[in-house]
Amino acid sequence: MKTDKRLFFSVLFIVLSFPFLSAQYGYGNGYGYGYGGYGGYGRQRNSIPQVQETPKEPEKLTAEQIVDQEMPGITEKLGLNPFEEAVLSTTLKKYLQERIELQILDLPPDKMRESYEKITQKQDEELMAGLPADKYEAFVELQKNGFKKVKEKKKKKKKNKSKT
């Protein structure tokens, strides 16, 4: 009888401890070939390092695309009519394209500066001829201030109007 009790408790102990043992050894197989092919000891890592994709450089915009992006803001800030907008747009596209081509040439710094000055002078002459004097001056001021002060002036005007 004592032997039967021992045998019974031994078998009961083994049967009840089986789930705990199988969890320790990967679904009952302690040799690393368990569920999903990852082995009995969790997911195995590949010893070969993964190559990360290098981020693509953003596509360089053409002169036309750059000017088209900036024109709505410039038109709003200067209050240009469609004719003045067209004059400004075509002039900026033309001379911006020349500047881009100049950057591609990769000239020495002194020649680059000299060429930029010539392009800027031609652009200013063409804009002066195509735009009214007040709008040309506003555009020059806008260029010098990097499009910041015109925004501030408009905000101040709006605030002053709301106060009165």
Secondary structure, DSSP 8 states (H G I E B T S, - for coil): -HHHHHHHHHHHHHHHHHHHHHHHTTTT-TTS--GGGS-TTS----SS--------------HHHHHHHHHHHHHHHHT--HHHHHHHHHHHHHHHHHHHHHHHHT--HHHHHHHHHHHHHHHHHHHHHHS-HHHHHHHHHHHHTTT-HHHHHHHHHHHHHHH-
